[in-house]
Amino acid sequence: MMFFKQFMKLTSTELRLFRREPIALFFTIIFPVFMLFMIMEVFIPAEAPRDVINYVVPPLMVLIVATAAIFNVPQSIVTYRQIKFLKRLKGSPVAPLTILSSIILANFIATILGIILLTAVAFLHYDATFAGDFLSFLTGFVLVFLSSAAIFMFIPAVSRSERTVITISQIIFFPVMFFSGVLMPLDMLPEWIRLYISPYIPVTYAVELMQELWIGTPLGDLTREVLTLLGILCLGLVIAAYTFQWE
């Protein structure tokens, strides 16, 4: 019961702080919709099939997840460390897992809001259709979010200030987005990138999983993607456990 109260109080605090960060709100909720309009109105030819929207939405969902995992979660941890909030909690019964879990849950809620807005625009304006199983899709999405949040937990471990965490996040974010199929389909990339870079980017498997689940591929047929993301999640949890710093 004590853990639950601590967890909910920290999550509530994180959500209030997130609401006061206009940049985080923009890139998590508004920017993906902007990218949807850009892709559909500028980059997709007018003669393209209408169902092309169903191949655009899932990668943009992963964009929302990656934004939270690479920017929002690491910056929250570093900010708490800088203002000595974590140091004050060090002598309390609050465990590191409680702190990390509350930050992750708050960003998960923000991510869900971004995805609701994105899909609403896709369905209402571009006639998107969801052909998958909702429960399987939700399971896959949770796995994508948790594995992404976990594997990028090394960013706050190597960052000593907010400026450093933003710089490192930017260095990681843009190559990941372009080489994993989020902003550009893999078949449009040079062969050497597809063969020697994309397979080693965790987000690549997130894009593949979300895309296949959206168009109706059963979760049981996506063993490679699921097992890879589970491995990434376990690796990220180990990294988080060994690199967490109170101050």
C-alpha positions in Angstrom: 0.0 0.0 0.0 2.8 2.4 0.9 4.5 1.7 -2.5 1.3 2.4 -4.3 0.8 5.7 -2.6 4.4 6.8 -3.3 4.1 5.6 -6.9 0.8 7.5 -7.5 2.0 10.7 -5.8 5.2 10.7 -7.9 3.3 10.0 -11.1 0.9 12.8 -10.4 3.8 15.2 -9.8 5.4 14.2 -13.0 2.2 14.7 -15.0 1.8 18.2 -13.5 5.4 19.0 -14.5 4.9 17.6 -18.0 1.8 19.8 -18.4 3.9 22.9 -17.7 6.5 21.9 -20.4 5.1 23.3 -23.7 8.0 21.9 -25.8 7.5 18.4 -24.4 3.7 18.7 -25.0 4.3 19.9 -28.6 6.7 17.1 -29.7 4.7 14.4 -27.9 1.2 15.4 -29.0 1.2 18.0 -31.8 4.3 17.3 -33.8 3.3 13.7 -34.9 0.0 15.2 -36.3 2.0 17.8 -38.1 4.3 15.1 -39.6 1.2 13.2 -40.7 0.0 16.2 -42.6 3.4 16.8 -44.1 3.8 13.2 -45.3 0.3 12.8 -46.7 0.1 16.2 -48.3 3.6 16.9 -49.4 5.5 13.6 -49.8 2.8 11.1 -50.8 1.8 11.5 -54.5 -1.8 12.4 -55.2 -2.2 9.2 -57.2 -1.1 7.0 -54.3 -3.6 4.4 -53.1 -5.8 5.6 -50.2 -4.7 2.8 -48.0 -1.1 4.3 -47.9 -2.2 6.0 -44.7 -2.2 2.6 -42.9 1.5 2.4 -43.6 2.2 5.9 -42.3 0.3 5.9 -39.0 2.2 3.0 -37.1 5.7 4.5 -37.7 4.4 7.9 -36.4 3.2 6.1 -33.3 6.7 4.9 -32.8 7.9 8.5 -33.3 5.8 9.5 -30.3 7.2 6.6 -28.2 10.8 7.4 -29.2 10.3 11.1 -28.3 9.2 10.1 -24.8 12.0 7.5 -24.4 14.9 9.6 -25.8 13.9 13.0 -24.6 11.2 13.2 -21.9 12.2 10.3 -19.6 16.0 11.1 -19.5 15.4 14.8 -19.0 13.0 14.2 -16.1 15.6 12.0 -14.3 18.4 14.5 -14.9 16.2 17.4 -13.8 15.2 15.7 -10.6 18.9 15.0 -10.0 19.9 18.6 -10.6 17.4 20.1 -8.3 18.4 17.6 -5.6 15.0 16.0 -5.6 16.5 12.5 -5.9 19.0 13.3 -3.2 16.2 14.2 -0.8 14.5 11.0 -1.5 17.6 8.9 -1.0 17.0 8.7 2.8 13.3 7.9 2.4 11.7 4.5 1.8 11.2 5.4 -1.9 13.0 2.9 -4.0 14.7 3.8 -7.4 12.2 1.5 -9.1 9.3 3.6 -7.8 10.8 6.8 -9.1 11.6 5.3 -12.6 8.2 3.6 -12.8 6.3 6.9 -12.0 8.3 8.8 -14.7 7.6 6.1 -17.2 3.9 5.8 -16.4 3.5 9.6 -16.7 5.1 9.6 -20.1 3.1 6.5 -21.1 -0.1 8.5 -20.4 1.2 11.4 -22.4 2.1 9.1 -25.2 -1.4 7.6 -25.3 -2.9 11.1 -25.6 -0.6 11.8 -28.6 -1.6 8.5 -30.2 -5.3 9.2 -29.7 -5.0 12.5 -31.4 -2.9 11.1 -34.2 -5.3 8.2 -34.9 -8.3 10.4 -34.7 -6.9 12.7 -37.5 -5.9 9.6 -39.5 -9.3 8.0 -39.3 -11.4 11.1 -39.7 -9.4 13.0 -42.3 -7.6 10.3 -44.2 -10.0 7.3 -43.8 -7.4 5.1 -42.1 -8.6 1.5 -41.3 -7.4 -0.7 -38.5 -7.3 -4.4 -39.6 -5.6 -5.9 -36.6 -6.7 -7.3 -33.2 -7.0 -4.5 -30.6 -5.7 -6.5 -27.7 -2.7 -7.8 -29.7 -2.0 -4.2 -30.9 -2.2 -2.9 -27.3 0.1 -5.6 -26.1 2.6 -4.8 -28.8 2.4 -1.1 -28.1 3.1 -1.6 -24.4 6.1 -3.8 -25.2 7.4 -1.2 -27.7 7.0 1.6 -25.1 8.6 -0.3 -22.2 11.5 -1.6 -24.3 12.2 1.9 -25.8 12.0 3.6 -22.4 14.4 0.9 -20.9 17.1 0.8 -23.5 17.5 4.6 -23.6 17.9 4.7 -19.8 21.7 5.0 -20.3 21.2 8.7 -21.4 20.6 10.1 -17.9 23.4 7.9 -16.6 26.0 9.7 -18.8 24.4 13.1 -18.5 25.3 15.5 -15.7 23.1 18.5 -16.7 20.0 19.3 -18.7 22.0 20.7 -21.5 24.1 17.5 -21.8 21.0 15.3 -21.8 19.4 17.4 -24.6 22.6 17.3 -26.7 23.0 13.5 -26.3 19.3 12.9 -27.0 19.5 14.9 -30.2 22.6 13.1 -31.4 20.8 9.8 -30.9 17.3 10.8 -32.0 17.8 11.9 -35.6 19.9 8.9 -36.8 17.5 6.6 -35.1 14.5 8.1 -36.7 15.9 8.1 -40.2 17.6 4.7 -40.1 14.9 2.7 -38.4 11.9 3.2 -40.7 10.2 5.8 -38.7 10.5 8.8 -41.0 11.5 6.9 -44.1 10.6 3.4 -45.2 13.5 1.0 -45.0 13.2 0.0 -48.7 14.0 3.6 -49.6 17.3 3.6 -47.7 20.7 2.5 -49.2 21.3 -1.2 -49.0 24.3 -0.8 -46.7 22.1 1.0 -44.1 19.4 -1.6 -44.3 21.9 -4.4 -43.8 24.5 -3.0 -41.4 22.8 -0.3 -39.4 19.0 -0.7 -39.2 19.1 -4.2 -37.7 21.1 -2.9 -34.8 18.7 -0.1 -33.9 16.0 -1.2 -31.4 13.4 1.1 -32.8 13.6 -0.8 -36.2 11.8 -3.7 -34.5 9.3 -1.5 -32.9 8.3 -0.1 -36.3 8.0 -3.5 -37.8 5.9 -4.8 -34.9 3.5 -1.9 -34.9 3.1 -1.9 -38.7 2.4 -5.6 -38.9 -0.1 -5.6 -36.0 -1.9 -2.6 -37.6 -2.5 -4.4 -40.9 -3.7 -7.5 -39.2 -0.7 -9.8 -38.8 -1.3 -12.1 -35.8 1.0 -11.4 -32.8 2.1 -15.1 -32.9 3.6 -14.6 -36.3 5.9 -11.8 -35.1 8.1 -13.9 -32.9 11.3 -12.3 -34.0 10.2 -8.8 -33.3 8.6 -9.7 -30.0 11.6 -11.7 -28.7 14.0 -8.9 -29.8 12.0 -6.3 -28.0 11.8 -8.4 -24.9 15.5 -8.9 -25.0 16.0 -5.1 -25.4 13.6 -4.5 -22.4 15.6 -6.9 -20.2 18.9 -5.3 -21.2 17.5 -1.8 -20.6 16.3 -2.8 -17.1 19.8 -4.1 -16.2 21.3 -0.9 -17.5 18.8 1.2 -15.5 19.5 -0.9 -12.3 23.3 -0.5 -12.5 23.5 3.1 -13.7 20.8 4.8 -11.5 22.3 7.7 -9.6 20.7 9.6 -6.8 23.0 12.6 -7.3 
